[in-house]
Amino acid sequence: MLSGLEAAFFYLFAFVAVASAFMVISSRNPVHSVLFLILTFFNAAGLFMLTGAEFLAMILLVVYVGAVMVLFLFVVMMLDVDFAEMKEGALQYAPIGAMVGLILAAELIVVLGG
């Protein structure tokens, strides 16, 4: 059985993984879908780390996240996305992005540090 803190992180990783997987299929922007898919993979790797399968977690990150980034570049090249238009509205999402980054950093510190 998992201890109280491990169980809390298990449910946190699982909830974020399911929520981000739902956002992958419901997002209309392919760039956002790929970023949600990467978030799903990171949370799946966190679940692997909690269960003691560190090798599987690292393989998942290296292989799948690396492949998704190549796919992301391919989609951007094929769709000819206008990044100047995307940069105009990027500042309004900076606080949310910083909060998500801090949450992911805290998850990594807890999983890798403890």
ABEGO torsion letter per residue (X at the ends): XBBAAAAAAAAAAAAAAAAAAAAAAABABAAAAAAAAAAAAAAAAAAAAAAGBAAAAAAAAAAAAAAAAAAAAAAAAAAGBBAAAAAAAAAAAAAAAAAAAAAAAAAAAAAAAX
